[in-house]
Structure formats: structure tokens, C-alpha cells
Amino acid sequence: MSGYSPDLFGNSGWNIDASHQPDPFTVPYMLTGDPYYLDGLQLWASYFSMWSAQDCGPGSRCGPYAMIGDTVRGSAWLLRERTNAWLMSPDDDPMKAIFSDMLDDALALWEGERGITGTKYQDTFLWKQRQQYVGKQDVWGNLGPPPLHWWTYVGTPVTDLTVYNPAVAGGGNLMWQQSFLIIALGRAVELGFDAAKPLFAWAAENLIGQMTDPDYNPHLAFGYVTLSFKKGPAHFTSWKETMTGYADAYKSTTNMGYWPAAGSEIYWDVARGAVGISAGLHNADLAWTRFGEVIAAKIKETGQAPNWNLDPTWAIIPRK
């Protein structure tokens, strides 16, 4: 056949894409114990451990190490896959320890990048390897870690004058992607990989702050884009200051985006999942309460309520 190729990834419309990676193996393996599913899970997690360049640059893995580097959402899915591969590998499988080491590699790099100290990763090779680039060649436009704990600066344009204040707004992030990463980090902690706790708390502080700061409108976290840095570029130092980057008429928005629309993957619902899994972290209980108040107000405003029976994935009850 002209143009035919058996290569699924090269010529038939399929591409390797961490940002949309499913997990077709973990649940079938839990239900059946069939080693076919374990092999698939281990293969996918192992392949993506080599996803980044092997040199020792600012976005690389330094040869044999297993960093995770992708979009924020892609990093969430790769972390999920690696965590599941570690969890599901039997204790007498040599891959169990290998996946544990691979998780350590990713967490050490991320902690070094964010200057997290007081953990087992501080001053390890990978922690120092990434720390040396902070403020020089980092994921925040070389500004160093932001006070408001954005995982990275995506730099999505913020040019809509009905939404943003052009005198202040510099660029936006995709908050829903950071919500996915919060969920993946929290899930790693829930499953027993305690070393993920500091990064989980670091990333979750961003969303918890948006939900609880009395000088910030939490609805601003529920759109496709959330303002993350100001012109300069420079960091916002508080959520109150972040508000100055929005147009006056938009500062009091009650937009929830596609409301109520439960039953599909909606930005506000993903954020709710991230707040729910954060139970036990500082101010997380207040964040959950405030989120409930936002939903109650929206139900009153619209006369419509989300129906989580359409997708029990997001029928969240905070776990402690």
C-alpha cells in the first residue's frame, strides 16, 4: 500500500506525547495479576525515564539519571506512571528498587530547582546539578523560584484587555496543569512514597493560597489561563499584588468556565481535586471550605448544580 508504514509513531498519526499519556496498565494488573500488564507499565515508565537529553545541561538528566521533564501536565502523568510502576512491582522484582531510585532522581532535581532544603535530597549530586542553574537558566525566566510557588512560568499571553491590566500583566500559567501535578504528587505520598511530601506541599501552597487569601478572587484560578508573573518580567510577591494585573472590571468575576459541566474534565473541577487531595497540608481545610462556598454561590447564582454521578472521578471527599 502506498504510504503505508507499520510504525505507529512515525507515519500513522500517532505520536509519543507525555501530556496526554493514559495509564492502561495499572488497574488491569490490580484486577488480574497478569504479568502482561505489569510488563507494559514497567516498559512505559522506563521508556520515559530516558525522555530528556543525557547531557548535564539545565534541562537534562546527566547521563544515567531518570529526571522527569515535560509540560507541567506531562510531568504529572510521567510521575503518576513512575509511581504506579514502583508501587505495582512485586517486592522481589529487581525493578522495584530501580523505580524507587528513578523517583528519587526526579524529586532530587525538582527540589534542587526549587531550593527545598532539609530533606534527604539536599546537597545530593542531582540536587546540586539543578540548583546551579537557578537564577541563570531556570524554568521561571531566570528569576529563580517564585514566592507564589508556580511550578514553572509557561508565559501564555495575557493580552485580553477585558481580563488583564496591560500596565502590569506579564504572562500567564495553566493552573489546571499545576492542579494535575499537585494530584500526582499527593497520590505518590498517599501510596507511601514519603519523600514526595516536601514537593507536594510546595506545589499545593500555590492553589491553597489562591483559595484562602482574603485579598484574592479564587475564581481567577478556574480559567484556562491564570496570571502568574508581571511585566519586567518579575515575580508577583503576593496574591494581593497579583490582583493588580487584572482589569478592574474582571477582578470580581464569578466565572467558573463551562459551569456546571461535571462529567468532563473542567478546570475548576481539577482544581477541586487538587485541593481535596491536599487535606492535611497547611490551610488546606480552609481552602476546601472556601471552595465549597464558591460552588454554593455559583449554584445559587445559576440555579444549576454539578452532577458528579456523570463522572465519579471528581466526586472528591478530602482524605486525611
Secondary structure, DSSP 8 states (H G I E B T S, - for coil): -TT--S-HHHHSS----GGG----SHHHHHHH--HHHHHHHHHHHHHGGG-S-SSSSTTS-TTT-----S-HHHHHHHHHHHHHHHHHS-TTSHHHHHHHHHHHHHHHHHHHHHT--SSTTTTSHHHHHHHTTTTTS-TTTTS-S-TT--S----B----TTTB-TTTEEEEE-HHHHHHHHHHHHHHHHTT-GGGHHHHHHHHHHHHHHHH-TTS-GGGGSSS-EEEEETTTEE--SHHHHHTTB-GGGTT----SS-S-TTS--HHHHHHHHHHHTTTSTTHHHHHHHHHHHHHHHHHHHS----GGG-GGG------
